[in-house]
Amino acid sequence: MQTTFIRNTSDGRKVEVIGPYVCVGGEPVADGLVEVETHPNRKAILSTLPNATHMAGPLAFTVEEASLVRGALAAAVAPVTDPAQIAKRFSDAINLRARNAGIE
């Protein structure tokens, strides 16, 4: 698994992305990011951490840190190489585009 270092916590533990998880001290705490603007506790988060833009479990990230986390999480996703799955994705995209254009 690929490991990407993000930062150290105030108590010295490493915040890393290990495979598809955001980890603190090697233990997974989240599998994705949530924007602070859509977070249910956004007022409390922004009052204590005004530079926070994203959350991953109990962790708050700045824009730069969130960008690193997003990149590492995207790199952990296995590429689609099966021809049937690729064809299905193309078919789904074409159907979605037709529905959005009003074609049934």
C-alpha positions as CSV (number, residue, x, y, z in Angstrom):
1,M,0.0,0.0,0.0
2,Q,1.1,3.5,-0.8
3,T,1.7,5.8,2.2
4,T,1.5,9.6,1.9
5,F,2.6,11.7,4.8
6,I,0.4,14.8,5.4
7,R,1.6,16.3,8.7
8,N,2.2,15.6,12.4
9,T,-0.4,16.2,15.1
10,S,0.3,18.4,18.1
11,D,1.1,15.3,20.1
12,G,3.5,14.0,17.6
13,R,1.5,11.3,15.8
14,K,1.7,11.1,12.0
15,V,-1.3,12.0,9.8
16,E,-1.0,9.9,6.7
17,V,-3.0,8.5,3.9
18,I,-2.4,4.7,3.8
19,G,-4.1,3.1,0.8
20,P,-7.8,4.3,0.8
21,Y,-7.8,5.6,4.4
22,V,-6.8,8.7,6.3
23,C,-4.8,7.5,9.3
24,V,-3.5,8.9,12.6
25,G,-0.6,7.0,14.1
26,G,-1.3,4.2,11.6
27,E,-4.9,3.7,12.6
28,P,-7.7,4.5,10.0
29,V,-10.0,7.4,11.0
30,A,-11.7,8.2,7.7
31,D,-12.1,7.1,4.1
32,G,-12.9,10.4,2.5
33,L,-13.0,14.2,3.0
34,V,-16.0,16.4,3.8
35,E,-16.0,20.1,3.1
36,V,-16.4,22.2,6.2
37,E,-19.1,24.3,4.4
38,T,-21.3,21.1,4.2
39,H,-20.3,19.7,7.6
40,P,-23.1,19.7,10.3
41,N,-20.8,21.3,12.9
42,R,-19.3,24.0,10.5
43,K,-19.8,26.9,13.0
44,A,-17.9,25.1,15.8
45,I,-15.2,24.0,13.4
46,L,-14.7,27.5,11.9
47,S,-14.7,29.2,15.3
48,T,-11.9,27.0,16.6
49,L,-10.0,26.4,13.3
50,P,-10.7,29.3,10.9
51,N,-8.3,28.0,8.2
52,A,-10.0,24.6,8.0
53,T,-11.6,23.8,4.7
54,H,-12.1,20.0,4.9
55,M,-12.6,17.4,7.6
56,A,-11.7,13.7,7.6
57,G,-13.2,12.2,10.7
58,P,-11.8,14.2,13.7
59,L,-9.1,15.8,11.6
60,A,-9.3,19.3,10.1
61,F,-7.3,20.2,7.0
62,T,-6.2,23.3,5.2
63,V,-6.6,23.7,1.4
64,E,-3.1,22.5,0.8
65,E,-3.4,19.5,3.1
66,A,-6.8,18.6,1.7
67,S,-5.3,18.7,-1.8
68,L,-2.6,16.2,-0.8
69,V,-5.2,13.9,0.9
70,R,-7.5,14.0,-2.2
71,G,-4.6,13.2,-4.5
72,A,-3.4,10.3,-2.3
73,L,-7.0,8.9,-2.0
74,A,-7.4,9.1,-5.8
75,A,-4.1,7.3,-6.4
76,A,-5.3,4.5,-4.1
77,V,-8.2,3.6,-6.4
78,A,-7.3,0.8,-8.7
79,P,-7.6,1.7,-12.4
80,V,-10.3,0.1,-14.4
81,T,-8.8,-2.3,-17.0
82,D,-11.6,-4.8,-17.6
83,P,-13.0,-4.1,-21.1
84,A,-16.6,-4.9,-19.9
85,Q,-16.3,-2.4,-17.1
86,I,-14.9,0.3,-19.5
87,A,-17.8,-0.3,-21.9
88,K,-20.3,-0.1,-19.1
89,R,-18.8,3.2,-17.9
90,F,-19.0,4.6,-21.5
91,S,-22.6,3.4,-21.8
92,D,-23.6,4.9,-18.5
93,A,-22.0,8.3,-19.5
94,I,-23.8,8.3,-22.8
95,N,-27.1,7.5,-21.2
96,L,-26.6,10.2,-18.5
97,R,-25.8,12.8,-21.2
98,A,-28.9,11.8,-23.2
99,R,-31.1,12.0,-20.1
100,N,-29.7,15.5,-19.3
101,A,-30.4,16.6,-22.8
102,G,-34.0,15.4,-22.5
103,I,-33.7,12.4,-24.8
104,E,-35.3,9.3,-23.5
